[in-house]
Amino acid sequence: MPPQIVVLGAGYAGTAAIRSLENELEHPDLVWVSKEPHHFVLHEAHRCIRDPSICDKLTIPIEDIKSDHTRFVRGTVTGIETEARDVIIDGDHTIGYDYLIIAIGSQTAFFGIEGLEAHALTLKSPDDARSIHDQITNAAKDATRDEPAQIVIGGLVSRAFKPRVRSLRGATK
Ligand SMILES: Cc1cc2nc3c(=O)[nH]c(=O)nc-3n(C[C@H](O)[C@H](O)[C@H](O)COP(=O)(O)OP(=O)(O)OC[C@H]3O[C@@H](n4cnc5c(N)ncnc54)[C@H](O)[C@@H]3O)c2cc1C
């Protein structure tokens, strides 16, 4: 019996791990666990903000990535028992492992800045991108020359916003 290898997460790291293990090992016993049944091409998420119809093209079903022998379990990892070598899924069931690869990404940091977590929009998923698109569009609809919409943004994603905001500017009252 080959050892059971469990990979957590279907982002870049988890997907690359699954593909590498499938290619390198002869008969691997692989279990792939993730919250969503797809890999999302996160670094292109800014394109969904401009045009939400692109989200579908950036969402790749797990079944199109993994081999037939790899088992996929959809669920949220809520704990890991290292002594027992068990991953806890959704708080109520476990998957045993011989080897475990943890690739569940990161959480957005708010650095303790007051009000930031309550008001900021994060960008980690297709739903986040659609939500940002909708909120900018709605803010632009409500804006006037005297009371313009105010958007605070930084980093790479700001590049994606500029054309969207520019296109809305002419549409404001
Ligand atoms: C808009 C944007 C643009 C970017 N552009 C670039 C770029 O140009 N170049 C670059 O190098 N990097 C870029 N990055 C950063 C890059 O996307 C991240 O470094 C990369 O996604 C990290 O990969 P990861 O696999 O570690 O995590 P993620 O891609 O975040 O994947 C985590 C996976 O784990 C799953 N998951 C999370 N928690 C759980 C849980 N509890 N249980 C089960 N599953 C869980 C998630 O659903 C997801 O499938 C960009 C990021 C963003 C947001």
The ligand as an SDF file (V2000), in Angstrom:
LIG
                    3D

 53 58  0  0  0  0  0  0  0  0999 V2000
   -5.3040   40.3380   -7.4190 C   0  0  0  0  0  0  0  0  0  0  0  0
   -4.0580   39.5490   -7.1600 C   0  0  0  0  0  0  0  0  0  0  0  0
   -3.0200   39.5530   -8.0960 C   0  0  0  0  0  0  0  0  0  0  0  0
   -1.8600   38.8150   -7.8600 C   0  0  0  0  0  0  0  0  0  0  0  0
   -0.8730   38.8450   -8.8100 N   0  0  0  0  0  0  0  0  0  0  0  0
    0.2540   38.1210   -8.6160 C   0  0  0  0  0  0  0  0  0  0  0  0
    1.2910   38.1130   -9.6080 C   0  0  0  0  0  0  0  0  0  0  0  0
    1.1900   38.7570  -10.6410 O   0  0  0  0  0  0  0  0  0  0  0  0
    2.3980   37.3700   -9.3500 N   0  0  0  0  0  0  0  0  0  0  0  0
    2.5360   36.6240   -8.1900 C   0  0  0  0  0  0  0  0  0  0  0  0
    3.5610   35.9520   -8.0160 O   0  0  0  0  0  0  0  0  0  0  0  0
    1.5600   36.6270   -7.2520 N   0  0  0  0  0  0  0  0  0  0  0  0
    0.4360   37.3480   -7.4270 C   0  0  0  0  0  0  0  0  0  0  0  0
   -0.5350   37.3650   -6.4630 N   0  0  0  0  0  0  0  0  0  0  0  0
   -0.3230   36.5910   -5.2490 C   0  0  0  0  0  0  0  0  0  0  0  0
   -0.6720   35.1340   -5.5040 C   0  0  0  0  0  0  0  0  0  0  0  0
   -1.9940   35.0360   -6.0280 O   0  0  0  0  0  0  0  0  0  0  0  0
   -0.5480   34.3630   -4.1820 C   0  0  0  0  0  0  0  0  0  0  0  0
    0.7820   34.4440   -3.7400 O   0  0  0  0  0  0  0  0  0  0  0  0
   -0.9490   32.9220   -4.4090 C   0  0  0  0  0  0  0  0  0  0  0  0
   -2.3270   32.8480   -4.7350 O   0  0  0  0  0  0  0  0  0  0  0  0
   -0.6840   32.0830   -3.1580 C   0  0  0  0  0  0  0  0  0  0  0  0
   -0.9750   30.7480   -3.5250 O   0  0  0  0  0  0  0  0  0  0  0  0
   -1.4460   29.6880   -2.4570 P   0  0  0  0  0  0  0  0  0  0  0  0
   -1.6920   28.3930   -3.1910 O   0  0  0  0  0  0  0  0  0  0  0  0
   -0.4690   29.6710   -1.3190 O   0  0  0  0  0  0  0  0  0  0  0  0
   -2.7980   30.2360   -1.8410 O   0  0  0  0  0  0  0  0  0  0  0  0
   -4.1870   30.5780   -2.5500 P   0  0  0  0  0  0  0  0  0  0  0  0
   -4.0070   30.8310   -3.9990 O   0  0  0  0  0  0  0  0  0  0  0  0
   -4.8240   31.6200   -1.6970 O   0  0  0  0  0  0  0  0  0  0  0  0
   -5.0170   29.2130   -2.4020 O   0  0  0  0  0  0  0  0  0  0  0  0
   -5.5090   28.7720   -1.1690 C   0  0  0  0  0  0  0  0  0  0  0  0
   -6.4550   27.6080   -1.4360 C   0  0  0  0  0  0  0  0  0  0  0  0
   -6.8350   27.0080   -0.2010 O   0  0  0  0  0  0  0  0  0  0  0  0
   -8.2610   26.9730   -0.0850 C   0  0  0  0  0  0  0  0  0  0  0  0
   -8.5580   27.1240    1.3320 N   0  0  0  0  0  0  0  0  0  0  0  0
   -8.3100   28.1950    2.1230 C   0  0  0  0  0  0  0  0  0  0  0  0
   -8.6580   27.9350    3.3800 N   0  0  0  0  0  0  0  0  0  0  0  0
   -9.1270   26.6690    3.3970 C   0  0  0  0  0  0  0  0  0  0  0  0
   -9.6420   25.8210    4.4190 C   0  0  0  0  0  0  0  0  0  0  0  0
   -9.7060   26.2160    5.6990 N   0  0  0  0  0  0  0  0  0  0  0  0
  -10.0730   24.5780    4.0700 N   0  0  0  0  0  0  0  0  0  0  0  0
  -10.0030   24.1270    2.7800 C   0  0  0  0  0  0  0  0  0  0  0  0
   -9.5090   24.8980    1.7750 N   0  0  0  0  0  0  0  0  0  0  0  0
   -9.0710   26.1430    2.0830 C   0  0  0  0  0  0  0  0  0  0  0  0
   -8.7570   28.1180   -0.9510 C   0  0  0  0  0  0  0  0  0  0  0  0
  -10.1220   27.9270   -1.3370 O   0  0  0  0  0  0  0  0  0  0  0  0
   -7.7700   28.0120   -2.1180 C   0  0  0  0  0  0  0  0  0  0  0  0
   -8.1720   26.9760   -3.0000 O   0  0  0  0  0  0  0  0  0  0  0  0
   -1.7150   38.0800   -6.6640 C   0  0  0  0  0  0  0  0  0  0  0  0
   -2.7660   38.0680   -5.7140 C   0  0  0  0  0  0  0  0  0  0  0  0
   -3.9240   38.7800   -5.9640 C   0  0  0  0  0  0  0  0  0  0  0  0
   -5.0270   38.7360   -4.9480 C   0  0  0  0  0  0  0  0  0  0  0  0
  1  2  1  0
  2  3  1  0
  2 52  2  0
  3  4  2  0
  4  5  1  0
  4 50  1  0
  5  6  2  0
  6  7  1  0
  6 13  1  0
  7  8  2  0
  7  9  1  0
  9 10  1  0
 10 11  2  0
 10 12  1  0
 12 13  2  0
 13 14  1  0
 14 15  1  0
 14 50  1  0
 15 16  1  0
 16 17  1  0
 16 18  1  0
 18 19  1  0
 18 20  1  0
 20 21  1  0
 20 22  1  0
 22 23  1  0
 23 24  1  0
 24 25  2  0
 24 26  1  0
 24 27  1  0
 27 28  1  0
 28 29  2  0
 28 30  1  0
 28 31  1  0
 31 32  1  0
 32 33  1  0
 33 34  1  0
 33 48  1  0
 34 35  1  0
 35 36  1  0
 35 46  1  0
 36 37  1  0
 36 45  1  0
 37 38  2  0
 38 39  1  0
 39 40  1  0
 39 45  2  0
 40 41  1  0
 40 42  2  0
 42 43  1  0
 43 44  2  0
 44 45  1  0
 46 47  1  0
 46 48  1  0
 48 49  1  0
 50 51  2  0
 51 52  1  0
 52 53  1  0
M  END
$$$$
